[in-house]
Amino acid sequence: MHQHIAQQNLSHNVRQLQAWQTKRLLVSHQDLWESKRFKPAMKFFVDEIYGPKDFSQRDKELARVVPKMAKIIPDKAMLSLEAALRLNCLSLELDMTLLHELKNQPLNRDSYFACYRQSNNQSKREEQISLLEMLGLDLAQVVKISGISAILMLSRKPAKVAGVQSLHEFLETGFKAFKKLGNVHDFIDPIVNKERQMMQALFAASTDNENPLPEIPDLELP
């Protein structure tokens, strides 16, 4: 997908769509974003999973080192990585579908509403939300693994030497974001419930007057 986006000169369009979606996410979950307790976890999802960031380098690193990582990283951590990558991959696939529907329309609340429903992919949207929930719950378990903090710290320099620094930063950022979160359900459940309700309302709407999307102000992305 990264190669296709580059070949079709779609990078700007993809980042623009992802930036708009990130703003919508921050507006919908403003209470979590403004919470000192939850902001690191929100920032992790925005910066490393859902936001307008080029993940192609990290993906190249993964293709090269995952077989070796599987021998070192605990199984729970590998499952979290798998969920994160599947979520990132599926989100990019859904973004490409939306761009196809948008064509040359300006991106705004109304055009997003129409193109989201025209995409006709509710089962994949449901999977996206389920993966988000799975990842959050998995990460909450990973931070409890004995010695995981030391493993990540000691592997920082070898990761840089091996040319997989962005991958290591992804893992370490996720660990730090969830380490002091406390009960993960206090964070994950509100997001999953609201996103699921939003998704169902979008597909169930029959007229423009039923658009459940919030107004998106001009926000500076983190």
Secondary structure, 3 states (H helix, E strand, C coil): CHHHHHHCCCHHHHHHHHHHHHHHHHHHCHHHHCCCCCHHHHHHHHHHHHCCCCCHHHHHHHHHHHHHHCCCCCHHHHHHHHHHHHHHHHHHHHHHHHHHHHCCCCCCHHHHHHHHHHCCCHHHHHHHHHHHHHHHHHHHHHCCCCCHHHHHHHCHHHHHHCCCHHHHHHHHHHHHHHHCCCCCHHHHHHHHHHHHHHHHHHHHCCCHHHCCCCCCCCCCCC
